[in-house]
């Protein structure tokens, strides 16, 4: 049977650039020529990519198991533009009958009519960037919507027929206390979405938040408070019936995001749109990031790829381990060995034993996972594990 594939579509536009965000996104008027040309170029990108041959076969022979529209703000596009892109995808790739088709949305970028049109196009999962149910915190975070608009967007998605909704929330925000975080979480639980993604605010280089932070003008909760927020969320969401399946992600049983699981299992995906990354056939490559250059290269037939690398073992093994340890179920060492033909124990035994001794990793027979104690510092645990790897 032909191996399924996942598709990521990057929409690099927003109505406002949030001060903490370092994503590849640009503020443009919705009617601008650049938006129109970028959507056309993404359509051509999909068509062209579908004919690329990997391991002797064109990608268009592989059915899509998941499609994810991310950004930026995919719902920045009009219904006509989203319709055009979905039609292009459907005319170039077969879709599995139960394909998961997700889109990110911002509270002010979609109403019932737009969500209903997206539902009719086949989208069956919506991820709304809520961040906080607190107007003062939203302002401190430089978001451009209110709590009322966030709640309204959630109900609009429901009214439009979506039965799989994710809410993105952030913690560790300027001026946020533990009780304020608890209040946001409580409101999320009351709305009962199928999925919640919780991200700690990080200060990214080159952002306005970084400049404020360096200048001492951004007062953030201390590390202990941020850890307390995360631990509270784990306990509260467990009590509310959610499964904690990835460091930052919780779902009702059966609603884990299948597209993101493809990334965490280090499986294959094709990425189209400015700056999108693809990983197929052991090769990872990235497309031109700036929309203007992306459009111009597409028009002139130039190669869109700006970076590429071949991931052979043991590097591919390291990456699969690194991604898999983000999952609460952890990773099977036997499965790693079968997939890469290398013995993970021979490579990581030193690090595993040390981290197990410190109580940061759990190792039961074949499975390795980050312990509850190690969870808030998962990144450092993984770095430590890889640092001790045998060549
Ligand atoms: S809406 Fe999202 S993608 Fe757009 S600037 Fe804000 S955080 Fe970044």
Boltz pocket constraint, residues with backbone or C-beta under 6 A from the ligand:
constraints:
  - pocket:
      binder: B
      contacts: [[A, 13], [A, 14], [A, 16], [A, 17], [A, 18], [A, 21], [A, 22], [A, 23], [A, 25], [A, 71], [A, 72], [A, 73], [A, 106], [A, 129]]
      max_distance: 6.0
